[in-house]
Amino acid sequence: MNPHHYAKKKAKELTRHNGLSYAANLVQVVREMAAVRAAQSAGPYSTGGGGIVLEHRFGAVLLSHLLTGRPVPALGDHITPTHVRFQGHPISRVDDILVRGRSSAGAERLLSVGVRRQPRLVASDAKSVQLVEAFLDVVISQWPLLQSGRRRLALAVVPACRPAHQLAALAVVAAAAPSVGEFRRRMTQGGHTNKEVRDRLVQFDALVAAALPAGHADGAIPRPAELAWRLLSKLSLIELRLEGADLSDRTEAVGRLQQLTPRGLASEADALFSHLAELVGIYAPSGSEVGLASLMADLEGLPYFVPPAGPVITAGARSTSGVPARPAARSKAMRAAASSRQDVVVWSQSTLSDKAVQPVLAGGTLVVRDGYWLLGFDAVTGEPTRPMQTAFNSPPVIGGGQVFVADRERRIVSVDLRAGRKGQPLPAHMLDDAAVVDRGTLVVATPDAHVHAVDLASHVLLWTLPVSGIPVAPPQVHAGRVLLHTGGRGDADGAAADSSLWAFTTEGSLQWVHEQQDGALLHWAALGERVYVVSRHEADAHKITALDVSSGQTCWQYAFPGKPIGRPTVGHHRLYLTTADGVIALDTSTGQSRWRTAAGSFGRVAAAAHAAEGVVYVGLWQPRCLVALDADTGAELWRKKTTGSFTSAPFSASGIVYGGHRGGVLHGWNACSRREVWRAEVMWDEARQGTPLLVDGRAYVTSSNGRIHALALRA
């Protein structure tokens, strides 16, 4: 039975007997299944069969790659190494050396290397069986990651190891064959390999049969021939020229290290390499994982080492999610237009109707949903692209410079608005816009109550997990967690669903679930190390709950009357919660109330407050004005009357606070002088069209009359 179907079926059975909710039982079943898989993968293979000296020298070579940012063999020429871990058995059974790296899209790659001087690779050799068993465990448990290229396997041997070279010849044929049947057919034909290599395949088949993990021998895994092809197709051979007369790997490493020495001398680089080998002798016994920053700290003060010029880029460093690259320079005419207070509109274009919503940015293209059409505009010039009709009117999913929508069968497809074409469907379905892109991975909540993760580079389905209910809003990625709000009707099989907030790791492990049983989960916001959940419990009784983003444990709760407006925001160690009656400031650590606006005397609020630089800005429906409050005390600093009621949240940029009201004017007030310094005639309905897009000193706004404007924001 499909493991996900089994999990859902088991959860329903438990729900009928133990009185707990379906979501709670589903969580328990999924965790038990994960524990069983972890137990089957126990028994790390870390015998150090490669020899201590050889392995330490190879570790020093890898550290030279880490220091210089050069690609590591078998990890990928397009991957920048970020970490090297020694004896990493908690991560992989092929654990002698693990190398982590990142692609340009931010997707993490992991290379597991087994270091063996001259393995015999026959079924009668216990060490060879143990080695292949470790490789097979990775193939069985992480095949989607291997298919996508995010996980790689390598065997490091000395050049004189003939069995390993014959295995490498088999790996070349296996990697070129699309299936095990085609691989076997090619091996029976002449021209692909010689007799020695074909004989090696017979021995390797016997070795796989002997190494097949006993815990998996229940028919739930592919047959041995299939496993043999999978392992061969994803296995790389690394020759270690670090002993005897051939020290070419060491020589190349010393050459790389010369750029990190005071005078660029080979003798200094040679000393640096020797010191790296000594450090490996310290790292390996403790199973240390070494990053660039920690390695440079360990090398600090050496007379033959000079840190590389420029800031150290730590692991995972990348451009801030959602903030695109700086647009190309504007023309002289555009800059002149933006410099005039009377003309803040850089460009303006018509959409198809007044149904157009606020734009999102994909690369250098603004994407606007207008009914069943997707419109594109060049972010710098406003030049429109070809309109594209789609099957649904949900907002598009944006990530990695790509645009994703659902086709008629709800399959996910990418669209190129500039070229006017669609890509091939991805191996997942999508309900509305319930997907998010992070570091080259598309995470999507499906109509059949599952969460899928798809590698965008290879279109491989990385993992799937069941949930209860359907997605209420698109998932979000925060602090290494995928957060998804589900609710409404039950799953595809009719199980009842509660309103819940789910947290998964980006690798596909269920972390925690917050289940809202005694009320309705209205909305939530992930800010810093907390996830703040706003829920309704009675007619006018509401509660906000602070959860730890890592564990899901409740940190504190705060009950409040009145209707909550929008999501909370954080600033100055305060959480600012907006209600229809005003603003409540809570301590982010304890949840204690620090101040609140007086009920009945503040005015009627219709949009969420905005906090920036020690001030909380609130746009009021009645009276018609923008109010600035001290973020620490709640005292009113100033207010500005307008001709229309505020129904959209204010925003700020470069010391200017902006607010648009129903009178059709977007004002800009200097936060220090409190004088109006900016004005544009544009009106939008935030409840229907969403919030404007702010990028690099510009605001891109779709107005209620169906036009999109690029506005120059400035102090």
N, C-alpha and C positions, 0 to 999 in steps of 0.2 A: 504494500500500500504506500502511496505517496506520503512522505513524513508529515507534510502540512495537513493533508486530509486526516491522517491519524491524530494529529494534535487537536484539530477541531472536533473530531468525533469523540476523543477521550474527554475533552473539556466539557462537551455537552452531557456526557454520561455523569461526570462529577457534579455538574450543576444540578442535575435531577436528584442527587443523593445527599450532597453536603450542605446545600442551602446557600453556598457562596455564588457570586455573580459569574456569568460566563467569562468575562474579561479576566477576573482573578484566577479562575481555573485554567484558562488558556495560558496565562503567564506561568503558572506552576508547571504545566505539562511541557511547555517550550524549554523552561529551565532544566527540567529533569532530562529531556532529550539531549540538551547541550552538555550536561554533566556526564551522560553515558558516552557521548562522542569524545569528551576529554579523557575519560578513563581508558577508552580504547586506544588513545594516542599516547598513553603513559609509557614509561620505560625509555627515557632519552638515550640516544646513541651518542656518547661523548667519550669514547675510549681513547681518543688521541692517537689513532692508528697511523697517522701520517708522520709521527715523530715530532718531539718537542722542538728541536732546532729548526727543522724544515717548516713547521707550522708558524713559529715565531718570525722567521724570515719572511714568509708569505704575508703574515700580518703586518709587518713593517712596510712591505710593498703597498699594501692596501691603504695604510695610513699616509703614505706619500701621495696616493691619489686623492685622499681626503683633504690634505693640506693644500694641494695645488688645484683642486677642482677638476682634475682630469677624469674622463670616463673610465669605469672599471670594466675589464673584459668579462663578458657573459651577463653583465647587468644591463648593457645597452649603451650605444654610443651617444644617444640623445638624453641620457640620464646623468644628472649631477649627483655624485655621492654625498650623503649628509651624515651617516653614522656607520661605524663598524662595531659589531658585537662579537665577543668571543665566548664560545661554549654557551650559546643561547638556547638551551633545551626547553625553557618555558615557551618559546615561540615556535621552534621547529625541531623535529627529530633529526633532521640533517643540520647539525648545530655547531660544527667545528668553528665556522666563521659565517656570520650573517652581515650582509652589506645592504644598507638602506640608501635610497636615492629618490629624487623627485624629477618628474618631467616638467616641461615648460608650462603645462596646464596645472601643475601642482599635484598631480596624481603620484602616490607613493609606490615605489617599486622595491621589492625585497629579493635578494639573491641569497640562497642557502647553499653553502659550499661544504662538501665533505672532503677533507684532506687525507689522502692515503698515498703512501709512497709507491707501492707496487701491489695493488690488490690482485688476487688470482682470478676472481670473478667466475668461480665454478660452484656448483651446488654442494660439493663435498667439503668446502671450506667454510667453517662456521663464521669467520669474520666477514666473508663476502656475503653470506646470507643475512647477517645482521646489518650490513651496509645497505643492501637492496631493500630490506624490510623497512628501514628508515625512509628511503626514497619513496617506496610504495605508499607509506602512510601519508606523506604529503600529497602524492598524486590522488589518493582516494578522498582525502578530506578537503583538498583545496583545488580540485580540478578546474572549476570556473576561473579562479585566479590565475592558474597556469595558462589556461586558454587565452585569457586577456593579455598576458604578458606582465601582469602586475606581480606575479610570483615566478621566480626562475630557480632552476636547479643546476648545480655544477659539481663535477668531480675533478678535484685537483690531484694530479699525479706527476711523477717524474717522467721525462721523455722516454726512458727505457722500458716503460710499462706497455708491452705489446698488447695484452688483453684489453686495456683501456682504449688503445688506438683502434682496435677492431670494433669496440663498442661505439666509438665516435663515428666510424664509418657506417654502422647501422643507424646511428642517430641522424645522419644526413639523409638517408633514404626515408626514415620514418617521418622526419619533419616535412619532407616534400610530398608525402602521401596524405590525402585527405581523410582516409579511413584505414582501419586495421585490415580490411579486406584488400584494399589497393596496395597496402604495404606488403602483405604476404604475397600477393600476385607478383609484385616487382621483385621480391626476393627469390622467386622461383625462376625468373627470367635471367638470361645472361646479359652482361653489359653493365649491370648496376653494381655488382660486387663480385669478389672472387670467392673461391671455395673456403678459404680461411675465415672470411667474414660470415659466410653462410653457416659454417660450423659453429662460429661464436653465437649465432642466433639460437641454435639448438641448445647450447649450454646456457644461454641467458634465459630461455623459456623454462628450463629446469630450475634455474636459480630463482626465477619469479615464483614458480609453483612452491618451492621450498620456503620462500620468504613471505608468502602470502599471510598476513596477520590472521591469527586464529579467531580473534574477536570479530573479524569481518567475514568469515567464511560461512555466511548464512544465506547466500543468494541475493543479498542486497547490493552487491558490488558487481562490476563487470567481470567477465571471465578472465582467466590469466592471460590469454592471447591479447585481449583488449588492453589490459593493464600494461603488458610488456610494450605494446605500441605507444601508449600514452606516455610512459616513462621515457622511452627512447626519443620520442618526438620533442620532448621538452628538456632533454639533458644536454648540457654543454660540457666539453672537456677543456680543462685548463692545464697546460703544461708548465711545471715549475722548474725553471732553470736557475736554481739557487744553490746547487751543490756541485762538488767536484770541479771539473775543468770548465763547465759551462755555467757562468754566473751572469748571463746576459740580462736576466730580470732585475738583478741587483744593480747592474750598471745603468739600466734605463731609469730605475728609481733614483739613483744618485744624480743622474742628469736632470731629472725633474726637480730635485730638491736644491739644485744650485741657485735657483732664483730666490730661495729663502735663506741664503747665507749672506754674511756681511760683505764679502768681497767677490762672491760668485765663484769661489774656487772649488774644484772637485774634491780637494782634501777636506774642506769644511763640510761639504755635502755628504762625504763618506762617513765622517764622524756623526753627522746628524742621523744618517740611516742606522748606524750602529746603536745610537741612543734610542731610536724608535723600536728596534728589536728588543732592547732591554725593557722598554715600557710594556711591550706585548707580554713579556714574561711576568709583569705585574698585573696586567689587565686580565689575562686568560684564566688564571686559577679562580678568580672571583666572579667570572662571567660578566665583565664590565661591558657597557655600551659606551663608545667614545664618539662624541661629536666634535665638530671643528673648534667650538669655543673651549670645551674642556681640554682638548688636546693641546691647543695653543697655551692654555694656562699651565699645563704640565711641562711645556717647553720653555716657558718664560725664564729669562735670565741666562740661558745657555750662550756661551761666547760665539758659537757657530750657527746661531739661529736668529733670523730677523723676521718678524711677523709680516705677512703680505700687506701691501699698501691698501688703504681704504677700510671701510667698516666690515666687521665680520658678519656674514649672513648666517644666522642661526637656522636650524632645521625648521622647515615649515614657513619660513619667512616668504611672503609674497604680497602682492598688491591687496589692499583691503577689499574684502568681498563687497561687490555692488558698486565700487568706485572705479569707473573706467579710466583708460589712459587719457592723458590730456589731449584734447582735440588739436588739430593743426592750426597754425597761426591764422588769424582772421585777416581779411584784406584791409588795406588802408582805409577804404571807404566805410567798411563795417566798424573799424575802430573809431573813426570820426563820428559815426552815427551814435555809437554807444556812449561817447563822451558828452553828448548833449543830454541835459536833464529832460528836455521835452521829447526826446526820441530815444527811449530805452529799448525799443523793439528792434532786435537784430534782424529778424526775418519773421514772416507770417505766411502761413499756407492754409488752404481750405482742406477740410476732410470731406467725407461723403455725406454726412448727416450730423444732426445734433446728438446722435447716440455714441459718438466717439468718446473714448475714455482717455485718461492721462497716459502719456507715453512712457515706455521703458527703453533702455539703451542696450543694443547688441552691437559690440564693436564700435563703429562710428555711425551706426544707423539708428535713428529713433523709430520705434515700432509702436503703432497706434492700432488698437482694436476698435473697429467701427462696425458694429453688428457682426455679420458673417464675413467681413472683409478685414484683411490685415494690410495696413498702409505703412510705407516706409519713407523716411525723410533723412537726407544727409544732415547730421547734427551741426555741421559748421555752416553750410550754405543754405539749407532748407530745401535743396533740390529733391523732388519726390521720386520714388522708385516705382516699379510696376505694382499696382494693387494685386492682391492674391486672395481668392475666395477660399474659405475653409468650411469644414463640415459642421463646426460648432462655433458658438459666439463667446466661448470662455477666454479669459486673458491668456496670452501665450506664455510659455515658460522660457526664461532667458538664462543663459549661462555659458561661459567660455566663448563668448562672441557668437553663439548660435541661438536660433529661435526654434522652439519645438511646439507643435500643436498635435491634436488628435485627429485621425482620419475618420471615415465613416464607420469603420469597425472599431473605433477608439484605440487603434494602434498609434504609438508615438512616432511621428515623423519630423524631421528637421526641414525647415524652409529657408531658402535663400531669396530674400526680397529683392536684392539687386539684380540677380540673374533670373528671378521669376520661376524658380523650379523647386521641387520637393525632393528630399532624399529617400533612401530606403527605410521601410518601417523598422523600428527597434523591437527587440524581443520582449515587449511589455505593453500593457494597455494602460490608459489614463482616464480618470474620471475628472472632467472639467480641467482645472489647472493645478491639480494636486500633485505637483512634482517640484523638485528643486535640484539645481546643478551645483556641485561642489567638488573642486579638485579633479575634474575629469570624470566624475561619477554623477549619473542621473538617478536620483532616488524618487520613486513614484509610488503613490497609494492607488490601488486598483479598485474597480467596482466590485470585485469578488472578495473584498476584505483581506488583502495581502499588501505587503510592502516589498517592492522589488528594487534592486540596485543594478544599474547597467553601466558598463564601462563604455564611454563614448568613443574611445579610440578604436576598440575592437568590436563593439556591438555585442559583447558577451554579457549574459546575465550572471552577475557575480553572486548574488544571494537573494533569497526569498524568505519572508517570515509572515505568519498569519497574525491578524489583529481582529478585534471585535468591532463591528460597526463600519460605517463608511466615513471617508474624510470630510471634515467640516471645513477645513481650510488647507491650503498647501503646506507641506512639511517645511520645516526650517532647520538649518544646520547651525549649531551654536556650541562652542567649546568642545568640539569633537563628538557631539551628539546630534542625532537626527530626531527631531521632536515633531510628533504628529498628533493632532487633535481629531478624535473620531467620536461619532455619536449617531443619533437617528435610528434608522431601522437596523436590524441584525445583519448577520453575514448572509452569504448566498444560500446557505442551508436552513435559514430561518431561526438561528439562535438569537435570543434577545441581546441587545447591545446597550451598554451604559455609556454615558458621556465620559471619555477617558483621554488622558494625555500620555502618550507612549514615548519612550526614549530608547533609541538604539545607538550602538556604536556604528561608525562608518564602515566597519568590517563585518557588520551583520549580526551582532550579539544584542539580545534584549537586555537592557540595563534596568529599567524600572517602569512602572505604570502608576499614574495617579488617577484613581477612579472616583468620579463624582457621583455618589449614590444618593445623597440626601438633598440634591438640588441640581441646578442646570449650570454647566460650565459655559460661561459666556465668552470669554476670551482670555488670552494669556500673553505674556511678554517675557522673553529671555534677555536678561540684562546682567552682565557681569557673571558672578558665580551663582546667581539665583534665577529661578523661573517663577514668575509671579502669576498666579491663577486667580481670576476674578469669577465668582459664582453667585448665582441667585438662589435663595433658599425659601423665602416667603414672598408675599406680595411686594413689600418694600424693604426686605432685609437682604443684604448682600455681604459677601465675605471675600477678602483677598488672602491667599495662602502663598507663603514663600517656600519654595522647594529648593533643595540643594541640587544643582544641575548634574552632579556626578552620581549621587546615590538616590535622588528622589525623596529623601527624607524631609519631613516638614520642619522648617526652621521656626516659623511663627505664623500666626493667623490674626487677622484684624477684621472685626465685624463693623459695618457702617450702614446707615440708612441712605435712602436716595438712589436714584438711577445712575449707574456708572456711565461715563461718557468716554469712549475711546480707550486705548491702552495706556497703562501707567508709564511714566518716564522717570529716569534717575538722574540725579545731579547733587553734588555737595553732600554725599553720604545720606541723601534723602530719597525716598520714593514718593513721587507726586501723583496722587490719584485724583482724577477729575470726576466730579459728579454734577448732576443738573443744578445743585445748589452752590457749588464752589469747588475749592481745592483742599485736599487733605495731604499733609506732609508727614510721612512715617520714617522712622529710623530704619535703614536697610538692615542693620544687624539684629535689632530686637523687635521691630514692628511696633514700637511705641509711638503714639501720636505726638508730634512736635508742635504742630500748629494746624489750624484749619480756619478757613474763612467763615465768618458768622452767617449762620443759616438765616435766610430771609432778607438780609441786608446787603448781600454782595451783588445779587442780580441773577439772571437766568443764563446758564451756560449751555451751549449747543455743540461745542467742539473741544477736543482734548487740549490741555495746557501744554506749553512748550517751555522747557528749562534750558537756559544757556548763560554761562558766565555769571552765576550767582543771582540770576533773575528768573522768575517764573512769569511767563506771558500768557494771559487768558483773554480770548475774544468772547465778548458777551453778546447774547441775543437781545437781552433787555437789561439795562439800557444799552444803546448802540455805542459801544466803545471798546477799546483795547486797554487792558489793565496790566500794569507791571507790578509784581510783588517781590519783596525781598525773599530770596530762597531760604534763608536761615530763620527768619522770624515770621514771615507771612505779612509783614506790614506793607501797605500800599505805597509804592514809590511814585507812580504817576499814572494817569489815564488820558487817553485821547479819544474824543468823540468823533463819530463818523456818521455818514448819511444812511448807512445800511447796517443790518444785523449780521453778526459774524456766525457763519455756519461751518466754516473750515478752520482748521488749526493754524495758528501763526507759525512762521519759521524764521530762521536768522542766518545770516552769512556776512562775514567780514565786518562785524560790529553794527550791522543794520538788522532790525527786526521788521519782518514783512507780515502784513495781514490783509487778506482780501475779504470783502463783505458783499452782501446781496445788492448793494448799490452799484456794483459793476466796476469798482475801483480797487486796485491792489496798491496799498500804501507802503512806504518804507520810512521808518523813523530811526534816527541815530540813537543808539542805546545810551550814549553818554550825554549828548546835548539835548536829547529828547525832542529834537526838531524833525519835521518831515523833510526828507532829503531826496525822496524818490516817489514816483507815481506812474501808474500805467492803468489804462482802461481795459480791464479783462475780468471776467466773472466765470466762476465754475461752481458746480455742485459737488462737494466732496463726497457726500453720501452716495451719489450716483456715478461719479466719474473718477473718484480717487484723489490722491494727493499729487501735486506737481512734482516734477523731477528736477532735482538740484544737482548740477554738475559743473565743476570748475568755473565758478563765477557766473553761471547762467541758470535761469529757471525756464524749463520747458513746460508750458501750460496749454492744455486743451480747454478752450472756453465752452460755455454752454451753447453758443450759437454755431458750434461746429468748426472752429478755426483753431489751429495750433500756432502758438507764438513762442519764439525764442527771445527771452528777455535778459538784458545785461544787468547783473546785480553788481553793485559797487558801493564802496564807502563814500 
